[in-house]
Every structure is written in C-alpha cells, then in structure tokens.
Amino acid sequence: MNTTQRLTVRSGGGALYVIAVWQGMAPYTDRVRAVSAHIDPERGEECLAIDVDDVCASQLYLVAAALNQSLLPMTATVERSPAAGYAPA
C-alpha cells in the first residue's frame, strides 16, 4: 500500500483525551510512523497528529468517527500525510 495517513485530533486546552485516541488506534500501533503534540496557547487548543503507514484511510475514518461521536470534546480528522516526510499539523 505504501501510503501514510494522518489522524489529527484537536480539543480545547486540557481536554485532549490521549488515552481515548490510543484506544481507537490500538489495532494500528505497529504502523505508527510519527506522533506530534502541539499546544496553541493563543487559541487555547491542543493537537495530536499521528502518522500511520499502510492503513487505509477508511479504517482511520472509523477511528475518527468514533472519537467525533463520543461525548469527549474532541474533533478528529483524517488526511493524507505530507509525502516528503513528517511535518506537524
């Protein structure tokens, strides 16, 4: 497959539930290429970007949908990771 997809999860400051994200990613942890966490104090936002190799976007869309439908105050999106290596979201 040789594609890299990125799951990006954003939340308000202090509301990023990393454990919930990793529970959703459990089937794909062996394919994680890179992880990046960012805090934007001006916007009061936290962001976790996870790049995974050789996982179909449709599988990550299911993870994102589960996070978006949960009661947790997070927003998850899936996109193709930049082709030229890892770059933070």
PyMOL Python script that loads the backbone (N, CA, C, O; Angstrom):
from pymol import cmd

cmd.read_pdbstr("""\
ATOM      1  N   MET A   1       0.833  -1.189   0.000  1.00  0.00           N
ATOM      2  CA  MET A   1       0.000   0.000   0.000  1.00  0.00           C
ATOM      3  C   MET A   1       0.878   1.253   0.000  1.00  0.00           C
ATOM      4  O   MET A   1       0.623   2.172  -0.778  1.00  0.00           O
ATOM      5  N   ASN A   2       1.900   1.312   0.851  1.00  0.00           N
ATOM      6  CA  ASN A   2       2.880   2.394   0.889  1.00  0.00           C
ATOM      7  C   ASN A   2       2.262   3.792   0.919  1.00  0.00           C
ATOM      8  O   ASN A   2       2.711   4.680   0.194  1.00  0.00           O
ATOM      9  N   THR A   3       1.259   3.992   1.732  1.00  0.00           N
ATOM     10  CA  THR A   3       0.692   5.320   1.920  1.00  0.00           C
ATOM     11  C   THR A   3       0.763   5.671   3.403  1.00  0.00           C
ATOM     12  O   THR A   3       0.742   4.799   4.272  1.00  0.00           O
ATOM     13  N   THR A   4       0.845   6.938   3.655  1.00  0.00           N
ATOM     14  CA  THR A   4       0.849   7.408   5.030  1.00  0.00           C
ATOM     15  C   THR A   4      -0.348   8.320   5.217  1.00  0.00           C
ATOM     16  O   THR A   4      -0.525   9.302   4.495  1.00  0.00           O
ATOM     17  N   GLN A   5      -1.160   7.978   6.194  1.00  0.00           N
ATOM     18  CA  GLN A   5      -2.337   8.769   6.533  1.00  0.00           C
ATOM     19  C   GLN A   5      -2.076   9.439   7.872  1.00  0.00           C
ATOM     20  O   GLN A   5      -1.287   8.949   8.681  1.00  0.00           O
ATOM     21  N   ARG A   6      -2.747  10.567   8.100  1.00  0.00           N
ATOM     22  CA  ARG A   6      -2.601  11.290   9.369  1.00  0.00           C
ATOM     23  C   ARG A   6      -3.956  11.410  10.047  1.00  0.00           C
ATOM     24  O   ARG A   6      -4.928  11.885   9.459  1.00  0.00           O
ATOM     25  N   LEU A   7      -3.998  10.970  11.290  1.00  0.00           N
ATOM     26  CA  LEU A   7      -5.145  11.209  12.153  1.00  0.00           C
ATOM     27  C   LEU A   7      -4.780  12.406  13.014  1.00  0.00           C
ATOM     28  O   LEU A   7      -3.790  12.374  13.745  1.00  0.00           O
ATOM     29  N   THR A   8      -5.579  13.459  12.929  1.00  0.00           N
ATOM     30  CA  THR A   8      -5.352  14.658  13.729  1.00  0.00           C
ATOM     31  C   THR A   8      -6.524  14.836  14.670  1.00  0.00           C
ATOM     32  O   THR A   8      -7.682  14.827  14.252  1.00  0.00           O
ATOM     33  N   VAL A   9      -6.209  14.996  15.949  1.00  0.00           N
ATOM     34  CA  VAL A   9      -7.245  15.176  16.962  1.00  0.00           C
ATOM     35  C   VAL A   9      -6.977  16.505  17.649  1.00  0.00           C
ATOM     36  O   VAL A   9      -5.871  16.769  18.122  1.00  0.00           O
ATOM     37  N   ARG A  10      -8.027  17.349  17.693  1.00  0.00           N
ATOM     38  CA  ARG A  10      -7.919  18.673  18.314  1.00  0.00           C
ATOM     39  C   ARG A  10      -8.943  18.800  19.430  1.00  0.00           C
ATOM     40  O   ARG A  10     -10.010  18.188  19.398  1.00  0.00           O
ATOM     41  N   SER A  11      -8.584  19.616  20.420  1.00  0.00           N
ATOM     42  CA  SER A  11      -9.519  19.888  21.508  1.00  0.00           C
ATOM     43  C   SER A  11      -9.157  21.215  22.147  1.00  0.00           C
ATOM     44  O   SER A  11      -8.105  21.794  21.877  1.00  0.00           O
ATOM     45  N   GLY A  12     -10.054  21.679  22.999  1.00  0.00           N
ATOM     46  CA  GLY A  12      -9.752  22.861  23.795  1.00  0.00           C
ATOM     47  C   GLY A  12      -8.679  22.512  24.806  1.00  0.00           C
ATOM     48  O   GLY A  12      -8.472  21.341  25.124  1.00  0.00           O
ATOM     49  N   GLY A  13      -8.005  23.515  25.303  1.00  0.00           N
ATOM     50  CA  GLY A  13      -6.930  23.294  26.266  1.00  0.00           C
ATOM     51  C   GLY A  13      -7.356  22.427  27.435  1.00  0.00           C
ATOM     52  O   GLY A  13      -8.368  22.693  28.084  1.00  0.00           O
ATOM     53  N   GLY A  14      -6.576  21.385  27.697  1.00  0.00           N
ATOM     54  CA  GLY A  14      -6.841  20.486  28.814  1.00  0.00           C
ATOM     55  C   GLY A  14      -7.894  19.433  28.546  1.00  0.00           C
ATOM     56  O   GLY A  14      -8.258  18.687  29.455  1.00  0.00           O
ATOM     57  N   ALA A  15      -8.397  19.350  27.319  1.00  0.00           N
ATOM     58  CA  ALA A  15      -9.480  18.411  27.019  1.00  0.00           C
ATOM     59  C   ALA A  15      -9.095  17.347  26.003  1.00  0.00           C
ATOM     60  O   ALA A  15      -9.969  16.656  25.479  1.00  0.00           O
ATOM     61  N   LEU A  16      -7.814  17.201  25.716  1.00  0.00           N
ATOM     62  CA  LEU A  16      -7.378  16.185  24.763  1.00  0.00           C
ATOM     63  C   LEU A  16      -7.209  14.860  25.509  1.00  0.00           C
ATOM     64  O   LEU A  16      -6.290  14.709  26.315  1.00  0.00           O
ATOM     65  N   TYR A  17      -8.079  13.926  25.243  1.00  0.00           N
ATOM     66  CA  TYR A  17      -8.084  12.633  25.923  1.00  0.00           C
ATOM     67  C   TYR A  17      -7.220  11.649  25.149  1.00  0.00           C
ATOM     68  O   TYR A  17      -7.713  10.889  24.316  1.00  0.00           O
ATOM     69  N   VAL A  18      -5.928  11.675  25.437  1.00  0.00           N
ATOM     70  CA  VAL A  18      -4.954  10.883  24.702  1.00  0.00           C
ATOM     71  C   VAL A  18      -5.245   9.386  24.837  1.00  0.00           C
ATOM     72  O   VAL A  18      -5.063   8.637  23.878  1.00  0.00           O
ATOM     73  N   ILE A  19      -5.688   8.949  25.998  1.00  0.00           N
ATOM     74  CA  ILE A  19      -5.980   7.519  26.193  1.00  0.00           C
ATOM     75  C   ILE A  19      -7.071   7.066  25.238  1.00  0.00           C
ATOM     76  O   ILE A  19      -6.966   5.986  24.656  1.00  0.00           O
ATOM     77  N   ALA A  20      -8.111   7.861  25.065  1.00  0.00           N
ATOM     78  CA  ALA A  20      -9.186   7.501  24.131  1.00  0.00           C
ATOM     79  C   ALA A  20      -8.665   7.412  22.700  1.00  0.00           C
ATOM     80  O   ALA A  20      -9.069   6.533  21.939  1.00  0.00           O
ATOM     81  N   VAL A  21      -7.769   8.323  22.342  1.00  0.00           N
ATOM     82  CA  VAL A  21      -7.196   8.300  20.991  1.00  0.00           C
ATOM     83  C   VAL A  21      -6.406   7.006  20.791  1.00  0.00           C
ATOM     84  O   VAL A  21      -6.572   6.330  19.776  1.00  0.00           O
ATOM     85  N   TRP A  22      -5.552   6.661  21.750  1.00  0.00           N
ATOM     86  CA  TRP A  22      -4.734   5.453  21.607  1.00  0.00           C
ATOM     87  C   TRP A  22      -5.573   4.187  21.672  1.00  0.00           C
ATOM     88  O   TRP A  22      -5.214   3.186  21.052  1.00  0.00           O
ATOM     89  N   GLN A  23      -6.683   4.200  22.407  1.00  0.00           N
ATOM     90  CA  GLN A  23      -7.573   3.038  22.402  1.00  0.00           C
ATOM     91  C   GLN A  23      -8.136   2.824  21.000  1.00  0.00           C
ATOM     92  O   GLN A  23      -8.233   1.688  20.537  1.00  0.00           O
ATOM     93  N   GLY A  24      -8.502   3.896  20.331  1.00  0.00           N
ATOM     94  CA  GLY A  24      -9.002   3.789  18.967  1.00  0.00           C
ATOM     95  C   GLY A  24      -7.935   3.363  17.979  1.00  0.00           C
ATOM     96  O   GLY A  24      -8.228   2.712  16.977  1.00  0.00           O
ATOM     97  N   MET A  25      -6.699   3.732  18.265  1.00  0.00           N
ATOM     98  CA  MET A  25      -5.588   3.413  17.374  1.00  0.00           C
ATOM     99  C   MET A  25      -4.960   2.048  17.667  1.00  0.00           C
ATOM    100  O   MET A  25      -4.058   1.627  16.943  1.00  0.00           O
ATOM    101  N   ALA A  26      -5.410   1.357  18.698  1.00  0.00           N
ATOM    102  CA  ALA A  26      -4.787   0.103  19.139  1.00  0.00           C
ATOM    103  C   ALA A  26      -4.501  -0.889  18.009  1.00  0.00           C
ATOM    104  O   ALA A  26      -3.417  -1.471  17.993  1.00  0.00           O
ATOM    105  N   PRO A  27      -5.421  -1.110  17.064  1.00  0.00           N
ATOM    106  CA  PRO A  27      -5.125  -2.079  16.006  1.00  0.00           C
ATOM    107  C   PRO A  27      -3.994  -1.652  15.064  1.00  0.00           C
ATOM    108  O   PRO A  27      -3.485  -2.471  14.299  1.00  0.00           O
ATOM    109  N   TYR A  28      -3.602  -0.389  15.115  1.00  0.00           N
ATOM    110  CA  TYR A  28      -2.649   0.132  14.142  1.00  0.00           C
ATOM    111  C   TYR A  28      -1.352   0.629  14.779  1.00  0.00           C
ATOM    112  O   TYR A  28      -0.537   1.247  14.093  1.00  0.00           O
ATOM    113  N   THR A  29      -1.140   0.378  16.066  1.00  0.00           N
ATOM    114  CA  THR A  29       0.038   0.938  16.740  1.00  0.00           C
ATOM    115  C   THR A  29       1.354   0.471  16.129  1.00  0.00           C
ATOM    116  O   THR A  29       2.350   1.193  16.176  1.00  0.00           O
ATOM    117  N   ASP A  30       1.365  -0.717  15.564  1.00  0.00           N
ATOM    118  CA  ASP A  30       2.596  -1.202  14.941  1.00  0.00           C
ATOM    119  C   ASP A  30       2.906  -0.485  13.633  1.00  0.00           C
ATOM    120  O   ASP A  30       3.982  -0.669  13.065  1.00  0.00           O
ATOM    121  N   ARG A  31       1.978   0.326  13.156  1.00  0.00           N
ATOM    122  CA  ARG A  31       2.175   1.052  11.898  1.00  0.00           C
ATOM    123  C   ARG A  31       2.351   2.556  12.103  1.00  0.00           C
ATOM    124  O   ARG A  31       2.408   3.317  11.137  1.00  0.00           O
ATOM    125  N   VAL A  32       2.438   2.977  13.359  1.00  0.00           N
ATOM    126  CA  VAL A  32       2.623   4.399  13.634  1.00  0.00           C
ATOM    127  C   VAL A  32       4.018   4.812  13.199  1.00  0.00           C
ATOM    128  O   VAL A  32       5.020   4.213  13.591  1.00  0.00           O
ATOM    129  N   ARG A  33       4.055   5.847  12.382  1.00  0.00           N
ATOM    130  CA  ARG A  33       5.320   6.354  11.857  1.00  0.00           C
ATOM    131  C   ARG A  33       5.842   7.519  12.697  1.00  0.00           C
ATOM    132  O   ARG A  33       7.040   7.613  12.966  1.00  0.00           O
ATOM    133  N   ALA A  34       4.940   8.398  13.104  1.00  0.00           N
ATOM    134  CA  ALA A  34       5.342   9.579  13.868  1.00  0.00           C
ATOM    135  C   ALA A  34       4.156  10.109  14.654  1.00  0.00           C
ATOM    136  O   ALA A  34       2.999   9.940  14.268  1.00  0.00           O
ATOM    137  N   VAL A  35       4.474  10.748  15.757  1.00  0.00           N
ATOM    138  CA  VAL A  35       3.459  11.382  16.603  1.00  0.00           C
ATOM    139  C   VAL A  35       3.963  12.766  16.959  1.00  0.00           C
ATOM    140  O   VAL A  35       5.139  12.955  17.268  1.00  0.00           O
ATOM    141  N   SER A  36       3.062  13.726  16.912  1.00  0.00           N
ATOM    142  CA  SER A  36       3.420  15.090  17.253  1.00  0.00           C
ATOM    143  C   SER A  36       2.291  15.698  18.074  1.00  0.00           C
ATOM    144  O   SER A  36       1.120  15.572  17.716  1.00  0.00           O
ATOM    145  N   ALA A  37       2.638  16.351  19.166  1.00  0.00           N
ATOM    146  CA  ALA A  37       1.659  17.040  20.003  1.00  0.00           C
ATOM    147  C   ALA A  37       2.003  18.522  20.040  1.00  0.00           C
ATOM    148  O   ALA A  37       3.166  18.903  20.169  1.00  0.00           O
ATOM    149  N   HIS A  38       0.973  19.347  19.924  1.00  0.00           N
ATOM    150  CA  HIS A  38       1.168  20.794  19.910  1.00  0.00           C
ATOM    151  C   HIS A  38       0.132  21.458  20.805  1.00  0.00           C
ATOM    152  O   HIS A  38      -0.999  20.988  20.932  1.00  0.00           O
ATOM    153  N   ILE A  39       0.538  22.550  21.414  1.00  0.00           N
ATOM    154  CA  ILE A  39      -0.380  23.376  22.191  1.00  0.00           C
ATOM    155  C   ILE A  39      -0.309  24.786  21.623  1.00  0.00           C
ATOM    156  O   ILE A  39       0.773  25.351  21.463  1.00  0.00           O
ATOM    157  N   ASP A  40      -1.471  25.345  21.323  1.00  0.00           N
ATOM    158  CA  ASP A  40      -1.557  26.720  20.844  1.00  0.00           C
ATOM    159  C   ASP A  40      -2.202  27.543  21.963  1.00  0.00           C
ATOM    160  O   ASP A  40      -3.429  27.582  22.064  1.00  0.00           O
ATOM    161  N   PRO A  41      -1.402  28.198  22.801  1.00  0.00           N
ATOM    162  CA  PRO A  41      -1.972  28.921  23.937  1.00  0.00           C
ATOM    163  C   PRO A  41      -2.831  30.116  23.532  1.00  0.00           C
ATOM    164  O   PRO A  41      -3.750  30.493  24.260  1.00  0.00           O
ATOM    165  N   GLU A  42      -2.540  30.713  22.380  1.00  0.00           N
ATOM    166  CA  GLU A  42      -3.335  31.857  21.925  1.00  0.00           C
ATOM    167  C   GLU A  42      -4.757  31.444  21.570  1.00  0.00           C
ATOM    168  O   GLU A  42      -5.709  32.169  21.862  1.00  0.00           O
ATOM    169  N   ARG A  43      -4.902  30.290  20.946  1.00  0.00           N
ATOM    170  CA  ARG A  43      -6.228  29.796  20.559  1.00  0.00           C
ATOM    171  C   ARG A  43      -6.815  28.867  21.613  1.00  0.00           C
ATOM    172  O   ARG A  43      -7.984  28.489  21.534  1.00  0.00           O
ATOM    173  N   GLY A  44      -5.992  28.496  22.612  1.00  0.00           N
ATOM    174  CA  GLY A  44      -6.474  27.590  23.649  1.00  0.00           C
ATOM    175  C   GLY A  44      -6.779  26.215  23.086  1.00  0.00           C
ATOM    176  O   GLY A  44      -7.779  25.601  23.456  1.00  0.00           O
ATOM    177  N   GLU A  45      -5.923  25.721  22.191  1.00  0.00           N
ATOM    178  CA  GLU A  45      -6.171  24.457  21.504  1.00  0.00           C
ATOM    179  C   GLU A  45      -4.990  23.509  21.656  1.00  0.00           C
ATOM    180  O   GLU A  45      -3.832  23.926  21.630  1.00  0.00           O
ATOM    181  N   GLU A  46      -5.304  22.231  21.814  1.00  0.00           N
ATOM    182  CA  GLU A  46      -4.301  21.171  21.821  1.00  0.00           C
ATOM    183  C   GLU A  46      -4.500  20.329  20.572  1.00  0.00           C
ATOM    184  O   GLU A  46      -5.622  20.184  20.086  1.00  0.00           O
ATOM    185  N   CYS A  47      -3.408  19.773  20.053  1.00  0.00           N
ATOM    186  CA  CYS A  47      -3.482  18.987  18.825  1.00  0.00           C
ATOM    187  C   CYS A  47      -2.539  17.797  18.927  1.00  0.00           C
ATOM    188  O   CYS A  47      -1.395  17.930  19.361  1.00  0.00           O
ATOM    189  N   LEU A  48      -3.029  16.644  18.525  1.00  0.00           N
ATOM    190  CA  LEU A  48      -2.222  15.434  18.446  1.00  0.00           C
ATOM    191  C   LEU A  48      -2.317  14.924  17.018  1.00  0.00           C
ATOM    192  O   LEU A  48      -3.411  14.638  16.531  1.00  0.00           O
ATOM    193  N   ALA A  49      -1.175  14.806  16.341  1.00  0.00           N
ATOM    194  CA  ALA A  49      -1.136  14.302  14.964  1.00  0.00           C
ATOM    195  C   ALA A  49      -0.402  12.971  14.965  1.00  0.00           C
ATOM    196  O   ALA A  49       0.717  12.869  15.469  1.00  0.00           O
ATOM    197  N   ILE A  50      -1.040  11.949  14.397  1.00  0.00           N
ATOM    198  CA  ILE A  50      -0.463  10.608  14.355  1.00  0.00           C
ATOM    199  C   ILE A  50      -0.395  10.169  12.900  1.00  0.00           C
ATOM    200  O   ILE A  50      -1.423  10.047  12.234  1.00  0.00           O
ATOM    201  N   ASP A  51       0.818   9.933  12.408  1.00  0.00           N
ATOM    202  CA  ASP A  51       1.014   9.437  11.047  1.00  0.00           C
ATOM    203  C   ASP A  51       1.145   7.920  11.101  1.00  0.00           C
ATOM    204  O   ASP A  51       1.927   7.384  11.887  1.00  0.00           O
ATOM    205  N   VAL A  52       0.379   7.235  10.265  1.00  0.00           N
ATOM    206  CA  VAL A  52       0.437   5.771  10.205  1.00  0.00           C
ATOM    207  C   VAL A  52       0.674   5.331   8.770  1.00  0.00           C
ATOM    208  O   VAL A  52       0.107   5.888   7.830  1.00  0.00           O
ATOM    209  N   ASP A  53       1.518   4.326   8.619  1.00  0.00           N
ATOM    210  CA  ASP A  53       1.839   3.785   7.302  1.00  0.00           C
ATOM    211  C   ASP A  53       0.959   2.590   6.984  1.00  0.00           C
ATOM    212  O   ASP A  53       0.631   1.789   7.859  1.00  0.00           O
ATOM    213  N   ASP A  54       0.585   2.486   5.730  1.00  0.00           N
ATOM    214  CA  ASP A  54      -0.108   1.314   5.195  1.00  0.00           C
ATOM    215  C   ASP A  54      -1.391   0.952   5.929  1.00  0.00           C
ATOM    216  O   ASP A  54      -1.672  -0.222   6.168  1.00  0.00           O
ATOM    217  N   VAL A  55      -2.161   1.964   6.282  1.00  0.00           N
ATOM    218  CA  VAL A  55      -3.502   1.775   6.830  1.00  0.00           C
ATOM    219  C   VAL A  55      -4.446   2.553   5.928  1.00  0.00           C
ATOM    220  O   VAL A  55      -4.221   3.734   5.664  1.00  0.00           O
ATOM    221  N   CYS A  56      -5.483   1.911   5.460  1.00  0.00           N
ATOM    222  CA  CYS A  56      -6.443   2.564   4.574  1.00  0.00           C
ATOM    223  C   CYS A  56      -7.105   3.740   5.285  1.00  0.00           C
ATOM    224  O   CYS A  56      -7.411   3.674   6.475  1.00  0.00           O
ATOM    225  N   ALA A  57      -7.316   4.800   4.541  1.00  0.00           N
ATOM    226  CA  ALA A  57      -7.981   5.967   5.112  1.00  0.00           C
ATOM    227  C   ALA A  57      -9.335   5.583   5.691  1.00  0.00           C
ATOM    228  O   ALA A  57      -9.747   6.135   6.711  1.00  0.00           O
ATOM    229  N   SER A  58     -10.031   4.648   5.057  1.00  0.00           N
ATOM    230  CA  SER A  58     -11.358   4.259   5.551  1.00  0.00           C
ATOM    231  C   SER A  58     -11.285   3.683   6.965  1.00  0.00           C
ATOM    232  O   SER A  58     -12.210   3.871   7.755  1.00  0.00           O
ATOM    233  N   GLN A  59     -10.207   2.992   7.287  1.00  0.00           N
ATOM    234  CA  GLN A  59     -10.042   2.454   8.637  1.00  0.00           C
ATOM    235  C   GLN A  59      -9.815   3.585   9.635  1.00  0.00           C
ATOM    236  O   GLN A  59     -10.356   3.558  10.741  1.00  0.00           O
ATOM    237  N   LEU A  60      -9.021   4.570   9.252  1.00  0.00           N
ATOM    238  CA  LEU A  60      -8.803   5.708  10.139  1.00  0.00           C
ATOM    239  C   LEU A  60     -10.043   6.583  10.250  1.00  0.00           C
ATOM    240  O   LEU A  60     -10.273   7.206  11.286  1.00  0.00           O
ATOM    241  N   TYR A  61     -10.858   6.634   9.168  1.00  0.00           N
ATOM    242  CA  TYR A  61     -12.117   7.378   9.244  1.00  0.00           C
ATOM    243  C   TYR A  61     -13.031   6.774  10.313  1.00  0.00           C
ATOM    244  O   TYR A  61     -13.772   7.498  10.978  1.00  0.00           O
ATOM    245  N   LEU A  62     -12.981   5.462  10.477  1.00  0.00           N
ATOM    246  CA  LEU A  62     -13.778   4.826  11.523  1.00  0.00           C
ATOM    247  C   LEU A  62     -13.297   5.240  12.914  1.00  0.00           C
ATOM    248  O   LEU A  62     -14.106   5.479  13.810  1.00  0.00           O
ATOM    249  N   VAL A  63     -11.982   5.324  13.090  1.00  0.00           N
ATOM    250  CA  VAL A  63     -11.424   5.791  14.362  1.00  0.00           C
ATOM    251  C   VAL A  63     -11.861   7.235  14.609  1.00  0.00           C
ATOM    252  O   VAL A  63     -12.314   7.575  15.702  1.00  0.00           O
ATOM    253  N   ALA A  64     -11.720   8.082  13.587  1.00  0.00           N
ATOM    254  CA  ALA A  64     -12.100   9.486  13.712  1.00  0.00           C
ATOM    255  C   ALA A  64     -13.586   9.624  14.011  1.00  0.00           C
ATOM    256  O   ALA A  64     -13.977  10.435  14.851  1.00  0.00           O
ATOM    257  N   ALA A  65     -14.414   8.840  13.332  1.00  0.00           N
ATOM    258  CA  ALA A  65     -15.863   8.909  13.556  1.00  0.00           C
ATOM    259  C   ALA A  65     -16.206   8.530  14.995  1.00  0.00           C
ATOM    260  O   ALA A  65     -17.048   9.171  15.623  1.00  0.00           O
ATOM    261  N   ALA A  66     -15.560   7.497  15.512  1.00  0.00           N
ATOM    262  CA  ALA A  66     -15.817   7.080  16.891  1.00  0.00           C
ATOM    263  C   ALA A  66     -15.436   8.190  17.874  1.00  0.00           C
ATOM    264  O   ALA A  66     -16.163   8.453  18.832  1.00  0.00           O
ATOM    265  N   LEU A  67     -14.299   8.836  17.633  1.00  0.00           N
ATOM    266  CA  LEU A  67     -13.889   9.941  18.509  1.00  0.00           C
ATOM    267  C   LEU A  67     -14.847  11.121  18.392  1.00  0.00           C
ATOM    268  O   LEU A  67     -15.195  11.744  19.394  1.00  0.00           O
ATOM    269  N   ASN A  68     -15.271  11.427  17.166  1.00  0.00           N
ATOM    270  CA  ASN A  68     -16.187  12.547  16.956  1.00  0.00           C
ATOM    271  C   ASN A  68     -17.574  12.284  17.537  1.00  0.00           C
ATOM    272  O   ASN A  68     -18.260  13.222  17.945  1.00  0.00           O
ATOM    273  N   GLN A  69     -17.991  11.028  17.580  1.00  0.00           N
ATOM    274  CA  GLN A  69     -19.311  10.691  18.106  1.00  0.00           C
ATOM    275  C   GLN A  69     -19.316  10.473  19.615  1.00  0.00           C
ATOM    276  O   GLN A  69     -20.378  10.358  20.227  1.00  0.00           O
ATOM    277  N   SER A  70     -18.133  10.419  20.208  1.00  0.00           N
ATOM    278  CA  SER A  70     -18.063  10.226  21.658  1.00  0.00           C
ATOM    279  C   SER A  70     -18.500  11.512  22.360  1.00  0.00           C
ATOM    280  O   SER A  70     -18.668  12.555  21.729  1.00  0.00           O
ATOM    281  N   LEU A  71     -18.673  11.416  23.638  1.00  0.00           N
ATOM    282  CA  LEU A  71     -19.042  12.584  24.426  1.00  0.00           C
ATOM    283  C   LEU A  71     -17.834  13.448  24.772  1.00  0.00           C
ATOM    284  O   LEU A  71     -17.974  14.497  25.402  1.00  0.00           O
ATOM    285  N   LEU A  72     -16.660  13.011  24.362  1.00  0.00           N
ATOM    286  CA  LEU A  72     -15.446  13.766  24.642  1.00  0.00           C
ATOM    287  C   LEU A  72     -15.366  14.988  23.728  1.00  0.00           C
ATOM    288  O   LEU A  72     -15.719  14.901  22.552  1.00  0.00           O
ATOM    289  N   PRO A  73     -14.909  16.116  24.250  1.00  0.00           N
ATOM    290  CA  PRO A  73     -14.866  17.355  23.449  1.00  0.00           C
ATOM    291  C   PRO A  73     -13.651  17.422  22.522  1.00  0.00           C
ATOM    292  O   PRO A  73     -12.767  18.261  22.694  1.00  0.00           O
ATOM    293  N   MET A  74     -13.626  16.523  21.538  1.00  0.00           N
ATOM    294  CA  MET A  74     -12.515  16.467  20.590  1.00  0.00           C
ATOM    295  C   MET A  74     -13.057  16.414  19.169  1.00  0.00           C
ATOM    296  O   MET A  74     -14.180  15.971  18.931  1.00  0.00           O
ATOM    297  N   THR A  75     -12.238  16.876  18.231  1.00  0.00           N
ATOM    298  CA  THR A  75     -12.559  16.790  16.813  1.00  0.00           C
ATOM    299  C   THR A  75     -11.427  16.032  16.127  1.00  0.00           C
ATOM    300  O   THR A  75     -10.259  16.404  16.247  1.00  0.00           O
ATOM    301  N   ALA A  76     -11.780  14.967  15.407  1.00  0.00           N
ATOM    302  CA  ALA A  76     -10.773  14.143  14.729  1.00  0.00           C
ATOM    303  C   ALA A  76     -10.974  14.219  13.220  1.00  0.00           C
ATOM    304  O   ALA A  76     -12.103  14.196  12.731  1.00  0.00           O
ATOM    305  N   THR A  77      -9.864  14.309  12.490  1.00  0.00           N
ATOM    306  CA  THR A  77      -9.895  14.321  11.029  1.00  0.00           C
ATOM    307  C   THR A  77      -8.822  13.382  10.498  1.00  0.00           C
ATOM    308  O   THR A  77      -7.863  13.049  11.194  1.00  0.00           O
ATOM    309  N   VAL A  78      -9.002  12.963   9.254  1.00  0.00           N
ATOM    310  CA  VAL A  78      -8.025  12.105   8.581  1.00  0.00           C
ATOM    311  C   VAL A  78      -7.639  12.781   7.279  1.00  0.00           C
ATOM    312  O   VAL A  78      -8.483  13.311   6.557  1.00  0.00           O
ATOM    313  N   GLU A  79      -6.351  12.750   6.999  1.00  0.00           N
ATOM    314  CA  GLU A  79      -5.865  13.308   5.740  1.00  0.00           C
ATOM    315  C   GLU A  79      -4.620  12.543   5.315  1.00  0.00           C
ATOM    316  O   GLU A  79      -4.018  11.825   6.113  1.00  0.00           O
ATOM    317  N   ARG A  80      -4.252  12.697   4.089  1.00  0.00           N
ATOM    318  CA  ARG A  80      -3.010  12.093   3.601  1.00  0.00           C
ATOM    319  C   ARG A  80      -1.854  12.888   4.197  1.00  0.00           C
ATOM    320  O   ARG A  80      -1.835  14.117   4.140  1.00  0.00           O
ATOM    321  N   SER A  81      -0.913  12.184   4.757  1.00  0.00           N
ATOM    322  CA  SER A  81       0.241  12.841   5.354  1.00  0.00           C
ATOM    323  C   SER A  81       1.118  13.428   4.252  1.00  0.00           C
ATOM    324  O   SER A  81       1.137  12.906   3.137  1.00  0.00           O
ATOM    325  N   PRO A  82       1.846  14.507   4.548  1.00  0.00           N
ATOM    326  CA  PRO A  82       2.733  15.079   3.534  1.00  0.00           C
ATOM    327  C   PRO A  82       3.700  14.015   2.986  1.00  0.00           C
ATOM    328  O   PRO A  82       4.283  13.243   3.747  1.00  0.00           O
ATOM    329  N   ALA A  83       3.854  13.991   1.686  1.00  0.00           N
ATOM    330  CA  ALA A  83       4.657  12.958   1.023  1.00  0.00           C
ATOM    331  C   ALA A  83       6.142  13.038   1.380  1.00  0.00           C
ATOM    332  O   ALA A  83       6.824  12.015   1.443  1.00  0.00           O
ATOM    333  N   ALA A  84       6.632  14.232   1.608  1.00  0.00           N
ATOM    334  CA  ALA A  84       8.067  14.425   1.854  1.00  0.00           C
ATOM    335  C   ALA A  84       8.351  14.385   3.356  1.00  0.00           C
ATOM    336  O   ALA A  84       8.729  15.396   3.948  1.00  0.00           O
ATOM    337  N   GLY A  85       8.169  13.234   3.959  1.00  0.00           N
ATOM    338  CA  GLY A  85       8.487  13.088   5.379  1.00  0.00           C
ATOM    339  C   GLY A  85       7.409  13.650   6.273  1.00  0.00           C
ATOM    340  O   GLY A  85       6.345  14.066   5.815  1.00  0.00           O
ATOM    341  N   TYR A  86       7.703  13.653   7.550  1.00  0.00           N
ATOM    342  CA  TYR A  86       6.737  14.071   8.536  1.00  0.00           C
ATOM    343  C   TYR A  86       6.812  15.563   8.763  1.00  0.00           C
ATOM    344  O   TYR A  86       7.893  16.132   8.917  1.00  0.00           O
ATOM    345  N   ALA A  87       5.664  16.180   8.781  1.00  0.00           N
ATOM    346  CA  ALA A  87       5.565  17.598   9.120  1.00  0.00           C
ATOM    347  C   ALA A  87       4.401  17.760  10.077  1.00  0.00           C
ATOM    348  O   ALA A  87       3.317  17.246   9.801  1.00  0.00           O
ATOM    349  N   PRO A  88       4.580  18.449  11.185  1.00  0.00           N
ATOM    350  CA  PRO A  88       3.500  18.608  12.155  1.00  0.00           C
ATOM    351  C   PRO A  88       2.283  19.263  11.549  1.00  0.00           C
ATOM    352  O   PRO A  88       2.390  20.061  10.617  1.00  0.00           O
ATOM    353  N   ALA A  89       1.120  18.923  12.083  1.00  0.00           N
ATOM    354  CA  ALA A  89      -0.148  19.501  11.614  1.00  0.00           C
ATOM    355  C   ALA A  89      -0.255  20.946  11.999  1.00  0.00           C
ATOM    356  O   ALA A  89      -1.253  21.596  11.689  1.00  0.00           O
TER     357      ALA A  89
END
""", "prot")
cmd.dss("prot")
cmd.show_as("cartoon", "prot")
cmd.util.cbc("prot")
cmd.orient("prot")
